[in-house]
Amino acid sequence: MIRNTKNITSIILVALLTLSFSSCNDLFNNPLKDKETGEDITLILVDPNVFDTRLSIHITDYVSGEYIDDTGILFSFSGDDAQYVVDAGGTHRSFLKTNSGKAEVFIDPNVEISKENPIELTLFSDATDEDLFAYPVEVTYTRDGHYDIILPMFPSTTESTENAPFELLIDNNAVNEYDPNWDVINKNVQQNGKTYHSIYRGNQPQAATVTNTTPEASLSNWGFEGYHVSTNEEQFVFDLTQQAVNIPENTLQFKAFLSSESTNYTECKNGFNINISETNGLNGTGNFNYEILAGNTVIKKGKIGAIEMPQTVNTGAIFYPHDANNYTLNIYGDNQYNLSPESQNINNICEQTFNLKATPKENLEAYKVVISFYCKDSPIGIAPSATGEFNLKNDEQNSSTFSFNEGVATLQLLPDEIYSINASIVGTEMEFDFPTNQDKINQVIEEAAYNKDEIEYIDYTFEEGENGMNTIKVKAYFHGGKCPF
């Protein structure tokens, strides 16, 4: 069933209507004029975030873990629930693209997510220059929340780990005998409770029938899965199968992944929870890497994002070897916080809850950063809820991921410095600088590191708080005709 999706326009309309009807005696007065002075009411701040579930996608190098930000990555979600995946404007798109290695999508807020009604998705991806590959990532969520998805990619030049136990055939011929232009990548990866062996990709392939050979060794459940895309960009997905799949006429791309399921792995649909609190009792935000080991083998790497501490974060479904009796959970601090305990040994990982304390790193001070965006000649402004990154100016290699909550984020920063922020605001990539010392405001304004084609100017104010925590207010104004909301 297709459900209607809330969007930013409807929220702004509600805000205006609320203002219009705030006084029955002034129904025929201009609602954007002060009824006492007649002066314009400059702005109404609304938070365009109407989503209960946010998916932050991290596209990284398989070996180094660094973001892939030097090429375009196309990605798409498949499965029955893919129709509920929308962008920041509430629009469902079959394919999305990022050039930064990061992206955010959302789940239609009208969709109930629960143990009885989980969201189940498979994430496929491809590089626009076609030299990077990734196996599909399956995710399952049984509750609302903010989830981080890591999508590891490796180059076509990656060293083959071993030959696959079976091969793909096209019209009963080995792929390279059928068409030498197909890409064939052999790399063993443990993912989704399966072992992936090979990737086959053909661009604009001829119509044919795809099958596979029979493996010599016994496998529990094996075959190929994948998708093909028609020239009108319709995607057709096939699950793990030993049956024939046809490549129809006018196929834009066909991709198949050879895989076999392991009877040793079990899916924990509810994942596990992590309670994170800040030792100073502040509403900090952070993003932390974790890994799960069964014995000495890493079985899962992931990220957890705390939007506003204290917070309980769920990992989403995980796959784990059910016969292991010794698991280790390692969680690593970021540029803002040290975490304790960093390591916990447990007998069972599924549906467990772990408590963590986040302690600000030495020499850092807490700053409340308040950001809002405005459009020229418009009464509407937004205080966004969004995920972004910040770093010392000109030090992009040491970025920290964080989240604004209704335009506010408490960040641990060095005093007397200039920082840069990069975030996606209503689907528009924004980057700007801000100081942690009011004496440097003029310097920041003079150097003005932001996209001047879209932003006309930025105002900064610096306030000292009662509890000693300084507040930095950033107000960005879009040029006329460049307003994204």
N, C-alpha and C positions, 0 to 999 in steps of 0.2 A: 504494500500500500504506500503510495506517495503522499507525503505530508507537506503542508506549507511550511516555509522557513521564515523565521523572523529576519528582518534586515535593518540596516542602519536608517534608511529613510523613514521607516515606520516609527522608530524610536524618536527621531527628530520631530516628526509630526505630533507624536504624543506629547513631547515636551512643549511644543508650541501651543497645542490645545489646552494643556494644563495651565500654561501661563494665561491664555486667553480667557479661561473661565474661572480664574482665581478669584475674581470679584464680580458678583452678579450686577453690581451697580455700575461697572465700567465695561459692559459688554460691547458698547459701541465706540469705546476709545481705542486708540492704537495700543495693542498690548506690548509694543516695544518702546513705549514712552513712559517715563515716570509720571504717575498721575498727579504728583504734587508739583514737580518742577517743569514738566514737559520735556525734559532732556531724554535723549536716547538711552535705553537700557542696552548696554554695549553687547553683552554676550550671555548665552545660556550654555553652561557646560553639561554635556551628557557623555556618558561612557558608551561607546558603540559596541562594547563586548556584550553580546546576548547569549554567548555559548557556555554551556556547562562543561563541555568536554573539548579540550584542545589537544591536538597532536603535533608536537614539535619534531620535525624530521632532521636528522643529522647525517649528512652524506659524507662519508669519511674514507680515507685510504685504508685498505684492509690491513696493511702492515704497520704504518706509522700512527694511525688514528687521527691524523690531521684532516681538517676539512678540505674537500675538493672544491676550490673556488676559482679555478682557472679554466673551466669549461662549463658549458650548459648541460644540465642533467634533466631529462624528461622523466616523469614518474606518473604512475596511475595506480588506483586502488581497484581491486576486483572483488567479486563475491556479492551475495544478495544484499549486503548492507552498504555496498559502495555507493548506492544512490543517495545515502545520507551524509556523505562526505562533501563539505562545501568550503569555499574560500571565505575570506574575511568579510566579503559583502553578502554572504549567504547564497552564493551561486554554485551549483554543482557543475564541475568541469570534468570531462573524461580524462584529459591529460593536463598536467601542470608542469611548469618549468622553473628552475632556479639556477642562477649563476654564482651563488654565494656558498653553496654547500649546505644551506639551511633553508627550511621552509616551514610554514605552519598551515595546517588545515583544521577544520572543526567538524563536529558532529551536529547535525540538525538538532536544535534544542527541544524540538517536539517529540523526539524519539526517546522512549524510556529505555534506560540501560540497567540491567539487573542480572543476577545469576540465572534467572529463568529466561531472560531476554538479552543475551550478550550481543555486543557488536563484534563481528568476526570479519576480518579483512585480510587481503593479501596485497602486498606492495611490490609492484614491478617497476623497473627503472632501465634507462638506457642513456648513454652519452650522445650528445649531438654530433661529436666528431668520431663516434663509434670506436674508440680505442679503450673504453672502460666497460667492465662487465660486473654484474652482481647477481647473486641468486635471490629468488623471491623471499620476502620477509613476511611471515604470517603473524598477525597480532589478534588478540582477543581481550576485550574489556568487559567486566561485569559490574562496573560502577562508573559514575561520572568522575571527572578529574582531569588533571593535566598529565599527559603521558609523553615520554621521549622515545622516539624510534631511531635506532642506529641502523643505517643502511651502508654496510661496508662494500667498497668496490675495489676491483683489482684490474690492472692493465692487461691488454691482449698479449703482451710480451711476458706475462707471468710464467714462471717455470712450472711445467707439468708435474703434478705430485705423483701421479701414477695413472696407468691406463684404466679407463672405465671398465667395469665387468661386463658391459654389453654396449652395443653401438646402435646409432640411429641409421635407419635405411630410408632412402627416398626412391619410391618405385622399385624396391628390392635391390637398390644399389647403394654402396657406400657413398657418403655425402660427397667426398672429394672426386669420386668418379662421376657422380651425377652433375655436379656444378662446383668447380674449383673456387668460386667466389664466396662460398659459404665460410663463415667464421666458426672454427671449432676450438674450444678452450677446455683443457682437462685440468681441473683443480678440485681436490677433495675438500669439502667444507661441511662441518657438522652444524646443522641449522634446522629449526622447526621440527626437531625430533627425527630428522632424516639425515642421511649422508648424501650430499650432492656430489656427483662425479664429473659431469661435463655440461657445457653450454654449446648449443648449436644455434646460429643466427643466420638467416638468409634474408636479404633485402630485395624486394620485388621478385620473389621466386616464381618459377613456373608452377602451374597447377600440377599437383602430384599427390601421391598417397604416402604418408609417413608411418613407418612401423619400426620395430627394433629387433635385434637379435636376442637369442636366449642366453642368459649368463651360464657359465660353467658351474660356478659355485651357487649353492642354495641361498636365496635371499627371501626375507619374510614378505615383503611387498615391494614391488619394483616396477619400473617403467619410466615413462617420461611425462612431464607436465609442462605447461607453458601457455602461450597465447599466439594468436595471429591478428593482425590489424589490417582492415580493408582500406582501400584508397580513400574512402570517405571517413576514415579515422574511427570506425566502429571496432571495438575490441571483442574478440571471442576467446574465452579461456577454457582450457581443458585440464582436469585434475590428473593426478598420478594414474596412469593407465598403461595397459599392455595391448589395448585395442588400436586399430588403425585410425589415424586422423588425416583428413583431407586438407590439402592446401588449395583453396579455391582460386578461381581467376581473380585478377585485380587485387592481389594481396600486396600490401605495402611492406609488411615485415612479418616473418615467422620466427618464433624463438621457442626452443625446447630445452628443458633441463632434465638430464638423466639423474634419477634419484632412487634410493631404496630406503624404506622405513626400518627403524631398529625396534625390535621388541623390547629392548632394554630401557627405552625412554618412555616416560609418562608425561602427559600434559597436565599441569596444574593450572586450571583455567582462572582461578582467583588470584594467582601470583602470591606475593607477600607484601606486607606493609612496613613502612619505615616512618617512625615518629621522630621528627627533627625539631628541636627547640634551641633557641639562642641563649647562651649562658647569661647575657646581660639583660635578657627579657625584652629585646627589641624585635621589631617586626622585619627581620632581615630577609633577603632573598638570595638564593644560590642554586647552583647546578652541580651535582656531584656524580662522579663515575663510580661504578661498582662492578665487581666480578664475583661469580660463584664458582667454587672449586668442589669437585667430588674427588676426594683424595688429593692427588697432585694435578688433576686434569681440570682446566678451565672449561666449564660447560656453558657459561653465559657471561657476556659483558653487556653493560647497559648504563643508562643515565637516569637520575632522578632529579626533578626540578622542584624546589620549594619556592612557591610564589610569595608566601608571607608566613614566616615562622612565628609561633609554632604551627606545624602542619603535619598531617599524616598523608604520606604519598604511597600510592599503590603502583606496583610494577607492571600490572597486566599479566597475562598468562605467561608461564615459563615452561620449558621442557627440561626434565631432569631424569637421571638414571635411577629408577626406583629401587634397585638392589644395593645402592650405596648406603653406607651407614655412618658416613663421616663427611659433613659438608662444612665449607668455610665461606663466610661472606666477608669480603673485603670492600670497604668504602673509603674513597679518597677525597680529601678536602680540595677546595679550589683556591683561587688567589685571594679570597676574602677570609676563609675559615679553615681552621683545623677541626677535625671531627674525632669524637671519642665515643665508644671504642672504635678503632679503625678496623679491627678484625674480630669476628665472632665465630666460634665453632658450634655447630648444631647437628643433631641427628636427623632432623627433617626440615626441609626448606619450605614446603608447601603450606600456604595460609598461615605463616608465622608472622609475628609482629616484632620489630626490632626498634629499640629506643636509642637515639643518638643525641649528643650535645654538640652544638656548633660554637666554637670559641673564636672570636676575631683574632686575626694574626697580629703579631707585634708591630707597633708603630702606626697601625691603622686607626682611624677615627670614624664614627658613625655620622653619616650625612643623610638627611632626608631630601631626596631629589623629587621635585614636583614638576611635571611637564604637561603642557596643554598646547593644542593646535587651534588656529583660528583662520578663517577665510575672509579675504578682503570684502568689504561691503556686505557682510552677512552677520546676522545676530547669533549664529550658531558656532560653538566651539566644542572640542572634544577633549576629554581627559581619558586617554586610552588605557586599556588593559592589553598588554603585549609583551612578548619575549624579545630580548635584544642582547647585545654584548657591549661591554665597556672596557676601555684600556687606557693606560697613560698615553697621551698624544704621541703619535709616531712610534708606538710600540705594539703594533697589531698582533705580534707573535704571542703576546701574553694577555689575551682577552679573557674576560670572565662573562659567563652567561648569567642573565638575571631576568626578572619579570617586573613590569609595572603592574600595579593593581589599582585601577581607576586613576591612573596618572601619577601614582606615588610609589616610590621604591626607597627603602632604607639600604644604603650601600656603605660598605667599609672601604674608606679611601685614605690616601696619603694627604695630609694638609699641605697647603701652599703649592698645589700642582694644577695642571690642566689635563682633563680627561676627554676622551672621545666616546660617543655613544653611537651605536648603529642598531636600528630596530625597524621592523616592518609595522607601519601605522596604517591601518585600514588598507592593507595590501600594497602600500607605497613604501619603498625602502627610504629611510631617513637616516642621515648622519650629521652630527653636529658636535661641537666642543662645549665644555662647561668647566669653570674654575672651582677649586675648593678654597679660594681666598678671594674675598670681594675686591681686593686691590688689583686683581688680574682680570676683572670683568672687561675693562676697556681694551686690554690686550686681546682677549678672546673676540670681542666685537670687531676689532681692527683686522684680525687675521681671518675671521669669519669662514670657518671650514664647514660649508654645507653647500647643497646644490642650489646655486643662485637662480637657476632657471625655474625652480619651483617655489623656493622660499624667498620672500621679499626681505624680511629682516627677523631677528630674534632679540627678545628682551630678556635680561637677566636681573634678578634681585637676590640679595643675600640677607638672610635673617638669622639672628642668634636666638636659639630656643631657650625656654625656661630651664630645661634639664641639661643644658650645655650642648645639645645636639643642634648643629646648624642646619638651616633649610635653604636649599638652592632652588629657586623657581625659574623655570625656563618656559618662555612663551614664544612659539614660532608662528609666523604669519605667512600664509600662502599668497602668491600673486593672484590677481584676478584671473579667472579661467583655469587655474591650476588646482582648485580645491578638490580633494579626493572624496569629500563627503557632503 
